[in-house]
Amino acid sequence: MKTYSLLTGLVVLLALTATAQEKKGIIAEGGDPDDRASARVLYWDQKADASAGWFSIDYGRPVWKKDYEDPAKFDGMTKGKVWRMGSNHWTTLDTSLPLKISGKSVAIGSYFLGLKRSADGARWSLAFIDPAAVRKARIDAFDIRKAAVRFDAPMSVEKSTATADKLTITLSYPKENIKHVTMKLAWGNFVLTAPIEAALAE
């Protein structure tokens, strides 16, 4: 019995050693086009015939899977965590205008975005991450949990009767009040929204 245990341990040790040896060095991934989208609001000054400012969100489009509709599985993926809110490379907000998102001030610049859910699952928020800090630490979007969240802005959640097969972000606004934009994120059978106010010069 002791001989058997010793042999088993030796086999496991050799297997672990082989696995460790296989993972040495740096490998490369990607290179082919992936499925990305961009939602943008452009403000155009007709009198000056020039841009008055803009903001955009660029993101990857993960496919919704049927098993995400299992509440236990979905909660396990999201509760108390920051999700990268997209697929492959970072989701990015780029703005040439000061914004207020759910009342939070967002200065001109670029931000990596994530989606944060509270530990009890009741609250969702847009998480803002400093791209310079991420680049310095070489953190990939897959490892968003390693990135520090600078601040977050609340989002409202609702269930949808329709199913968005791929993550879809839209920016909509009424023609009579173009400064007030609604960001809508639809994925599967749930929808998140946040109000955005753009600081346009008069």
Stockholm file with secondary structure:
# STOCKHOLM 1.0

chainA/1-202         MKTYSLLTGLVVLLALTATAQEKKGIIAEGGDPDDRASARVLYWDQKADASAGWFSIDYGRPVWKKDYEDPAKFDGMTKGKVWRMGSNHWTTLDTSLPLKISGKSVAIGSYFLGLKRSADGARWSLAFIDPAAVRKARIDAFDIRKAAVRFDAPMSVEKSTATADKLTITLSYPKENIKHVTMKLAWGNFVLTAPIEAALAE
#=GR chainA/1-202 SS CHHHHHHHHHHHHHHHHHHHHHTCSCCCCCCSCCCEEEEEEEEEETTTTEEEEEEEEEEECCBCCGGGGSHHHHHHHHTTCEECSSSSSCEEEEESSCEEETTEEECSEEEEEEEEECTTSCCEEEEEECHHHHHHHTCCGGGGGGSCEEEEEEEEEEEEEEEEEEEEEEEECCTTCTTEEEEEEEEEEEEEEEEEEECCCC
#=GC SS_cons         CHHHHHHHHHHHHHHHHHHHHHTCSCCCCCCSCCCEEEEEEEEEETTTTEEEEEEEEEEECCBCCGGGGSHHHHHHHHTTCEECSSSSSCEEEEESSCEEETTEEECSEEEEEEEEECTTSCCEEEEEECHHHHHHHTCCGGGGGGSCEEEEEEEEEEEEEEEEEEEEEEEECCTTCTTEEEEEEEEEEEEEEEEEEECCCC
//
